[in-house]
Amino acid sequence: MEQNRSNVMNDIEKAIRERRSVRTFDGRALAAEDVEKLSAFARRIENPYEIPVEFKLLDAKKSGLSSPVIAGTEQYIGAKVKRMPRAEEAFGYSFEMLVLYAQSLGIGTTWIGGTMDRAAFEHAMALGTDEMMPCASPLGYPAAKMSLREAMMRKGVKADTRFDFGELFFDGDGHPLTAESAGKLALPLELTRLAPSAVNKQPWRVFVSDGGAHFYEKKNRGFVGEATGDLQKVDVGIALCHFALGAQNAGLELRFSLDDPKLKAAEELEYIATWTVAV
C-alpha cells in the first residue's frame, strides 16, 4: 500500500516538534470554524491498515464526562475501532493524525486512557460490544500557564525528554544508528523519536534493513487491558504515523507492509509493520 498523502496537514515537522500534551486550558470554547475543520478532517483520516476509526466530538456537560487531570475545557474527542487484529495500531495512527492536525490549528490535546471516567466516555461514544476505545483527548486552547499539578505530572514521566537516537533505531544487525548513518531516513526517524507514548515509555524499536524501516514493540508490563487493548501497540501506531509524515516531509515515497523480515537482532521483540522506501 502506498503512503496516503490526501489528508496530511502542512508544516508537519513544526507541529510535531512544537506539540506537547496539554492538560490546562484557558476556558474558551472552540471556535465554530475550528470545530468544523476538525470534524471535516476526522472524517477523512485513513490509516495504512485500512481499519476504520470512528471519531466523535463530545460535550462533557451533556455526557457527564470527567477527568481528574484536565482543567479549563468541557470539550473532548473520542474514537472507537472494531476489535480485530492490529486495531490498536490503526487507532494510534489515526488518532495521532487528528492530534497533529489539532496542533496545527493551535488546539491543545493530550492522550488520556486511564485518567478518565471510562464508563461515561464509552457510553457517550455508544461503544458496541465488538468495539473498543483505547483513548480520548480533551480539546481546547492551552492556558498561558500550566497548573502545578500538570507541571508535576510532566516532571514525573520526564515528558520533555526522549530516548537517544541510537537507543531506538538500529541497522539490520542490531547496531545502533546515528542520524548520519541513517541517511535519508534521518528526518523520518527523528520525528518518530519525538512521538508521544503512554507514560513516555517509547516502546517502539526500528530496524533499518534492505530499504525497509521495520517497526517492533518492546513490551512493558501493565499496558494491556480488556477495555483498551494493548496501549503500547497504540503507541507504535503513533510512531508509524510520525515516520510516514516525516517521510512525506522529506520527499520520500513509502509502501506499507506486514511482511516480517524475521531479523535475528530483533527476535526478542514483537514485529509490528514495515515502511519501505520506494525506489
N, C-alpha and C positions, 0 to 999 in steps of 0.2 A: 504494500500500500504506500503510495506517495504521500509525503507530508502535505497536510491541508493548510493552505495559506489564506483562505477566504475570510476568516473571522479574527485575524490577529491584529491587534492594535499597533499603532505607530509608537516609536520611542520605547520599544520593549526593554532594551538594556537599561534605560533610565528608570522605568517602572520597577524592574527587578532590583536594581541597586538601591533605590530610594524607599522601597516599600518596607514597612515594619508592621508588626501586629499592633493594633490599636484597641485599647480597652476603655479608654476615657474619651468621651465625645462631648461636643460643645452644646448639645441640647437642641440644635436646629434640625427640623425635619428635612429630608432630602428634597431638593428642588424637583418639581414635576418633570422638568426636562431631563434631569439625571435619572429619575425613575424610569422614564420612557426609554432612555438609552440602555440602561442596564437590562430592562426586560427584553428589549429587542435583541441585544447581544446574547443573552442567555438562551434565547430560542434558536440561535444559530450555532451554538457551540457543538463541536464534534470532537471525538477522540479517536485515536488510531485503532482501538479495539472495536469500534463501531457498536458500542453498547450504549443505548440511550440513557442519559442522565437528565432527570426532570427537575427543574428549578421552580421555586415559589417564593415570592416576596411575602413576608409575614409581619403582622402588626402585633406587638407584644401585648398591648392593652386588650385588643379584641380577642386574642387567643390565649391570654393568661400565661404568656411566656416570661421566663426569668432566667437570669444567670448571675451568680454572686460576684463574678469578676468584671461585669460590664456596667458602665455608668454613663448616662447622658444621651441615650438613644432608646427609642421604642421600636426601631425597625431592624429586621433581620432578613436573611435569605437562607432558605433551606434547600436541600436537594435530596433526591432519592433515586435508587437504582434497583433493578431486579437482582435477586440473589442468584448468582451464577459464577462460574469460574472467571476470574480476572475482573470482577465487578469493582473491587476496591481500587485497582489501578486505574480503571476507566473513570471512576468517581474522582480520584485525586487529580487526574489530568484535567478533567472538565471543570472541576471546582476552582482549580488554580487559574485557569483561563479567565474565569469570572472575577476572581480576586485581583488579578493583574489589570484587567480592564477597569475595575473599580478604582484601583490606584491611579490609573491614567486620567480619571475624572476628578481626582482629589478626594475620593471617598475612602474612608478607613475601614478596615476589616480585621478580623482575627479568627482563626480556625478554633472552634470550640467543639469538644466531643463529650468530655466527662463533666465539665463545669457548666451544666445547664439542667433545667427540668426536662429530662429527656421525654418523659411520658407526654408532657404538654406539647413539645415540639413535634413528636411523632403524630399526635392527634391532629395538630394544625396542618401537617403535611398529608393527612389522610393516608398514612402508611399502610400498605397491604401486608398480609402475612408472608407474601413472597418477595417483599421489598425490604431494603434497609436504608438507613440514613446515618452514615458514619459520622458526619459533622454538619455544622451550620456556621453562620457568621453573623455578627451584628453588622449594620451598615450605618454610616453617619460621617459627619465631618469631624476630624480629630480636634480635641481640645488643645488650646495653646500650651497647656502643661499637663503632663500625665499625673495621675494620682500617685500618692505614696505607695498604695497597695500595688498598682501596676508596676511602678519602678522596682519594688521588691520582688515581684514575680519575675520580671525580666532578668534581674540580677541572679535569682535563684537558678534559672535554667541557662544562664550565660547566653541570653538571646542575641547579644550583639557580637558573638564570636562564631566561627565555623572551623571545622577541621581544616588542616592544611591540604593543599592540592594533592600531594603525594600520599596522603592517608586515605583518600577516596578513589583515586584514579591510578590504573596500572596498565602495563603492556600485557600481551598475551601470556607471558611467562611469570607474571606476578611482580615485576619490578616497578617501583613507584614512578609515575610520570611527573615531569615538571611542565610548566606552561610552555617552555621552549621545546621540549621533546614531543609535546602534544601536537605541534604544528598547527594546521588549520582547524583543529578541534579545540584549540586553547580557549577561545571565547565561549563556545557552547558548554565546555566543561566548567569553566569558571562561573558561568551563570547557573549551572547545575549545582555547583558548590554552595551557592548563596541561597538555595531553596530552603523554605521553612519545613519543619518537621515536628512531630509530637515531642514535646519537652526537649527539642533540639538534639535528638539522638542521631540524626543524619544516617539512616540505616541503609542507604544505597552505596554500592560499590560498582565501579565501571571499569571494565577491561577492554582496552582498545586493541583489536587484532584483525588483520585481513580486511581493513576498510570498515569494520563494524565497531560500534560502541555497545558493548554487551552489559546490560544492567542486571544487578543482583541485589537480593535483600540479605542484609546481615541482621539476623533476628535478635531482639532483646525480649526478655520476659515481660509479661504484663500488658501487651498491646493487642491481644486478641479477645474479642467478646462476641456474644451472640447478637447483640444489638448493633455493634459497629463493624463486625468483621475484623480483618487484620489491619489495624491502623497503620502499621509500618508498610504494608503494601500500598495503602493510600499515599503515604509519603513517597514511595518510589514512583507512583504515578505523577506526583508533583514534580519530581526530579526529571522524569521523562518529558514532561511539558516544558520545563526550563531548557532542557537540551534542544528540543525541537525549535523553540522560539529563538534560542541563541544561534542555532544553525541558520535559521532564516535571516537573522540579523547579520550573519557573516557571509550571506550569499550562497549557502550550501544547499543542495538538494538532498533530501533524505528519503529512504524507504524503510518501512517498519516491518519487522518480522518477529515470529515467536520460535525461531529455529535455534535451539540450544546448541552452542558450539562445543559444549562439554569440555571446557578448559580445565586442565588438571589444577592450575593455580587457583581456581575458584570452586573446587569441589566441596568445600565446607559451607558454601553459600547457596542460596536458592535462586536459580535463574528466573528472571522476570521477562525481559524482552530485549530486542536489539534495534538500534537505529543504524542503518548502513548509509554511508555517503555515496550518492550516485556518481558514477564515473562519467 
